[in-house]
Amino acid sequence: MKRFKWVGLAMILLIALALACGGNGEETQPPPTQPPPTAEPPETPTEEPTVGGLDFMLEPNFGEIDLESGFLPDPYEIALISGGSVDVDTLGIGSDCTGYATSSPDYRIHWSGSSSRLRIFFVPDTAGDDATLIINNPSGGWLCNDDYSDWNPLVEINDPDEGQYDIWVGSYSGTDFIAGTLYVTELDLGPADYVGGGGEVIAQWAIDASASSEYGNPDWGAVQATGAPDTDACGDIRTAWASATSTGLDWLELTYGTAVIPTEINVYETHSPGFIVEVKVIDEDGYYYSIWEGEPELDAECPRVFSLSVSGVDFPITGIRLNLDQTDGSWNEIDAVELIGTTP
């Protein structure tokens, strides 16, 4: 009986301990957990790099270049192929913006300097192929053209802003990929100068020069008018030609290495510009033809480029003669004379 008594007491003690640990018999709840942190939404881009598939943030297909006003050679030429899968006409970026292009620009120009005009145009290798031009300018605007001359596009930018110009050459048909040349120029050139039986367009500087008189030689001599411009400022500077006196009638004659049918003449004047009164061209047989006449008048812009568009001369020339009237006492100094034309 004594053993059973101790067993009973042990069982009572175990039950008491169980009740003390379990409380009132309810299940113990785990402590509450913290909710997971809310993910921050990604930032909204501050600049939209693409307009319906034309993305100026992408690398250009055929390269890029830094160009500054007065660049040489002019025109600058890029061989490329037009076309792509983006239907530009559906983008709503301009009534003249049409054709099919790639998302990436075809070419990129980083422009600097001051110029009155910049022309960009495309000429296909095969006459009759129909290409288009789409250009995004530094301010984000769109400039487009189709069929400026026959089927060939041209965009002219007056007083171009400095900055990045992205250029797409489109194909009017979505199935065409057109090989050709993109031209960039400050000159009065266009597609018609490169198609329709024309030869190569050449811009060249004089290789020889003579004059009615010289203030010195080689300083201020006629030889200073050969080659590219090298007088950067307005002034009486020895790297430009000057006549012996500033009170008479004088002439400067330039000779060029390649005979061309002339389209433009550019005279770089670096002191008292404005006293050229006649321009003559010289053919391969040495005959002179007057193509322009004017009155002597001092121009406040100095230095300046006197640009003369030439039309009606359908034969090749190798020389230019400038006649000057300085009888009022002004020294009209000339640094260089550029001849632009097409080979026969």
C-alpha positions in Angstrom: 0.0 0.0 0.0 2.9 2.3 0.7 4.3 1.9 -2.8 1.0 2.8 -4.4 0.7 5.8 -2.2 4.0 7.2 -3.5 3.1 6.5 -7.1 -0.1 8.4 -6.7 1.7 11.4 -5.2 4.1 11.3 -8.1 1.3 11.4 -10.7 -0.4 14.3 -8.9 2.9 16.2 -9.0 3.3 15.6 -12.7 -0.2 16.8 -13.5 0.4 20.0 -11.4 3.6 20.8 -13.3 1.8 20.3 -16.7 -0.9 22.7 -15.8 1.6 25.3 -14.6 3.5 25.2 -18.0 0.3 25.1 -20.2 -1.5 28.0 -18.6 -5.2 27.8 -19.4 -4.8 25.1 -22.1 -4.8 27.6 -25.0 -2.1 27.3 -27.7 0.7 29.8 -27.4 0.8 32.2 -30.4 4.2 33.1 -32.0 5.0 36.9 -31.9 3.8 38.8 -34.9 6.2 39.3 -37.8 6.9 42.6 -39.6 5.5 42.9 -43.2 8.1 42.9 -45.9 9.4 46.3 -47.0 7.6 47.9 -50.1 9.9 48.1 -53.1 10.5 51.6 -54.5 9.2 52.1 -58.1 11.9 52.8 -60.7 12.5 56.4 -61.5 10.7 57.8 -64.6 13.3 58.7 -67.3 13.7 62.5 -67.6 14.5 62.3 -71.3 12.7 60.3 -74.0 15.4 59.0 -76.2 13.2 57.6 -78.9 10.3 58.9 -81.0 8.3 56.0 -82.4 11.5 54.0 -83.1 14.0 56.7 -84.2 16.4 56.6 -81.3 19.1 59.3 -81.2 20.7 57.6 -78.1 21.9 54.6 -80.3 25.2 54.4 -82.0 25.0 55.6 -85.6 25.3 52.9 -88.3 28.0 54.6 -90.4 29.9 56.7 -87.9 30.1 60.3 -86.7 32.4 63.3 -87.1 33.2 66.7 -85.6 32.7 69.4 -88.2 33.4 73.2 -87.8 32.4 76.0 -90.0 34.8 76.4 -92.9 35.6 72.7 -92.8 37.6 71.1 -95.6 37.2 69.2 -97.8 33.8 70.7 -98.6 31.6 68.9 -99.4 32.2 66.1 -96.8 31.1 62.7 -98.2 29.9 59.5 -96.4 29.1 56.3 -98.3 26.1 54.5 -96.7 23.0 52.4 -97.4 19.5 53.7 -96.7 16.4 51.9 -95.4 15.1 50.0 -92.4 12.0 48.7 -90.7 10.7 51.9 -89.0 7.8 53.5 -91.0 8.7 57.2 -90.5 5.4 58.3 -92.0 3.5 56.9 -89.0 5.5 58.8 -86.4 3.8 62.2 -86.8 7.1 64.1 -86.6 6.4 66.2 -89.7 4.5 66.3 -92.9 7.7 65.9 -94.9 9.0 63.0 -92.8 8.5 59.8 -94.7 10.2 56.6 -95.8 11.6 53.5 -93.9 14.7 53.8 -91.7 16.5 52.0 -89.0 16.1 52.9 -85.3 19.7 53.9 -85.1 20.8 57.1 -86.9 22.8 56.5 -90.0 25.2 59.3 -89.3 25.9 61.9 -86.6 27.5 65.3 -86.9 28.8 67.3 -84.0 28.7 70.9 -85.4 30.5 73.9 -84.1 31.1 77.4 -85.3 29.1 80.0 -87.1 27.8 79.5 -90.7 25.0 81.1 -92.7 24.0 77.7 -94.1 24.5 74.0 -93.9 23.2 71.6 -96.6 22.8 67.9 -96.2 21.7 65.7 -99.1 21.8 62.2 -100.4 22.6 60.9 -103.9 22.0 57.2 -104.8 24.5 55.2 -106.8 21.7 54.2 -109.1 19.7 57.1 -110.7 16.0 56.8 -110.0 16.3 55.2 -106.5 14.0 57.1 -104.1 15.6 58.0 -100.8 14.4 60.4 -98.0 16.2 62.4 -95.3 15.2 62.7 -91.6 17.3 64.9 -89.3 17.1 65.6 -85.5 18.7 68.9 -84.6 20.3 70.0 -81.3 17.1 71.4 -80.0 15.2 68.1 -80.6 13.3 69.4 -83.7 12.8 67.3 -86.9 13.9 68.4 -90.4 12.9 66.2 -93.3 12.8 66.1 -97.1 11.8 63.9 -99.9 12.4 64.6 -103.7 14.2 68.0 -103.5 15.7 67.3 -106.9 14.1 64.5 -108.8 14.0 61.6 -106.3 16.9 62.9 -104.2 16.4 64.6 -100.8 18.1 67.7 -99.4 17.7 69.6 -96.1 19.1 73.1 -95.8 19.7 74.5 -92.3 20.1 78.3 -92.1 22.3 79.6 -89.3 22.8 76.1 -87.9 23.0 75.8 -84.1 26.0 74.2 -82.5 25.4 70.7 -81.2 24.5 67.2 -82.3 22.7 66.4 -85.6 21.5 62.9 -86.1 20.8 61.9 -89.7 18.6 59.0 -91.0 18.5 58.2 -94.7 15.3 56.4 -95.4 14.0 54.5 -98.4 10.6 55.5 -99.8 9.8 51.8 -100.2 10.1 49.5 -97.2 11.8 46.8 -99.3 14.5 49.0 -100.8 18.0 49.4 -99.4 19.8 52.1 -101.4 23.5 52.5 -101.7 24.7 56.1 -102.2 26.6 59.1 -100.8 25.6 61.5 -98.1 27.0 65.0 -98.6 27.5 67.8 -96.0 28.4 71.2 -97.4 28.3 74.9 -96.7 28.4 75.6 -100.4 25.6 76.2 -102.9 25.6 72.5 -104.0 22.8 70.0 -104.4 22.0 66.6 -105.8 21.8 67.9 -109.3 25.5 68.7 -109.2 26.2 65.0 -108.8 23.8 63.3 -111.2 22.7 63.5 -114.8 26.0 63.1 -116.5 28.0 65.5 -114.2 31.5 64.6 -113.3 33.1 64.8 -109.9 32.6 68.0 -107.9 35.9 69.5 -106.9 36.7 72.3 -104.5 40.3 73.5 -105.0 42.6 76.3 -104.1 45.0 78.1 -106.5 48.4 76.5 -107.2 49.9 79.7 -108.7 49.1 83.4 -108.7 50.3 86.7 -110.4 49.3 90.3 -109.9 49.5 93.7 -111.4 51.6 94.7 -108.4 52.7 93.5 -105.0 53.5 95.4 -101.8 56.3 92.8 -101.2 57.5 89.4 -102.0 56.9 86.9 -100.5 55.2 88.9 -97.7 52.0 90.5 -99.2 53.0 88.9 -102.5 50.6 87.3 -105.0 51.9 83.9 -103.8 50.0 84.6 -100.5 46.7 84.1 -102.4 47.6 80.5 -103.3 46.5 77.5 -101.2 43.9 77.5 -98.4 43.2 80.5 -96.2 45.8 81.1 -93.6 44.9 84.6 -92.4 42.6 84.3 -89.5 41.9 87.9 -88.6 41.0 91.2 -90.3 44.0 93.4 -90.7 47.0 94.4 -92.8 48.7 91.0 -92.4 51.6 89.8 -94.6 50.0 86.3 -95.2 47.5 87.9 -97.7 48.1 89.6 -101.1 48.2 93.4 -101.2 48.9 95.6 -104.2 51.8 98.0 -104.2 49.6 101.0 -103.5 46.0 101.5 -102.2 45.1 104.2 -104.7 44.9 102.5 -108.1 43.3 99.9 -110.3 44.8 96.4 -109.8 44.2 92.8 -110.7 45.0 89.4 -109.2 45.1 86.2 -111.3 44.8 82.6 -110.0 45.7 79.3 -111.7 44.2 75.9 -110.7 45.4 72.4 -111.1 42.2 70.8 -112.4 40.0 72.1 -115.2 36.4 72.3 -114.0 33.1 73.7 -115.2 32.6 76.4 -112.5 29.7 76.5 -110.1 31.0 78.8 -107.3 33.9 81.1 -106.5 34.8 82.1 -103.0 37.2 85.0 -102.4 38.6 85.3 -98.8 39.1 89.1 -98.2 41.0 90.0 -95.0 41.4 93.8 -95.2 39.1 96.5 -96.5 36.8 94.1 -98.4 34.4 95.2 -101.1 36.6 96.7 -103.9 36.4 93.8 -106.4 34.6 95.2 -109.4 34.9 92.4 -111.9 35.4 88.6 -111.9 36.6 86.8 -115.1 37.2 83.1 -115.7 40.0 81.8 -117.9 39.5 78.7 -120.2 42.0 76.1 -121.1 43.1 78.1 -124.1 43.8 81.2 -122.1 40.7 83.2 -123.1 39.0 85.5 -120.6 35.2 85.7 -119.9 33.6 88.3 -117.7 31.0 86.6 -115.4 30.3 89.4 -112.8 30.7 93.2 -112.4 30.0 95.5 -109.5 30.7 98.8 -107.8 33.5 99.4 -105.3 32.1 99.8 -101.8 33.7 99.1 -98.4 32.0 96.2 -96.5 32.0 96.5 -92.7 32.2 92.7 -92.4 35.9 91.8 -92.1 37.3 89.3 -92.8 34.6 88.1 -95.2 34.1 85.6 -97.9 32.8 87.0 -101.2 30.8 84.1 -102.6 29.8 84.2 -106.3 27.5 81.5 -107.7 28.4 80.8 -111.3 25.9 79.9 -114.0 25.9 79.9 -117.8 29.5 78.7 -118.1 29.4 75.3 -119.8 33.1 74.9 -120.5 36.0 74.0 -118.3 38.2 76.7 -116.8 41.7 76.7 -115.2 41.9 80.3 -114.0 40.2 83.3 -112.4 41.0 87.0 -112.6 39.9 89.6 -110.1 39.9 93.2 -111.0 39.9 95.7 -108.2 39.2 99.5 -108.0 41.0 100.9 -104.9 41.1 104.5 -106.1 39.4 105.7 -102.9 42.5 104.8 -100.9 41.4 101.4 -99.4 43.8 98.4 -99.4 41.7 95.4 -100.4 43.8 92.4 -99.3 43.0 88.8 -100.5 44.1 85.7 -98.7 42.8 82.9 -100.9 40.3 82.1 -103.7 38.4 78.9 -103.9 37.2 77.5 -107.2 34.3 74.9 -107.1 33.1 73.0 -110.2 32.5 69.7 -111.9 35.0 67.9 -114.0 34.0 67.7 -117.7 
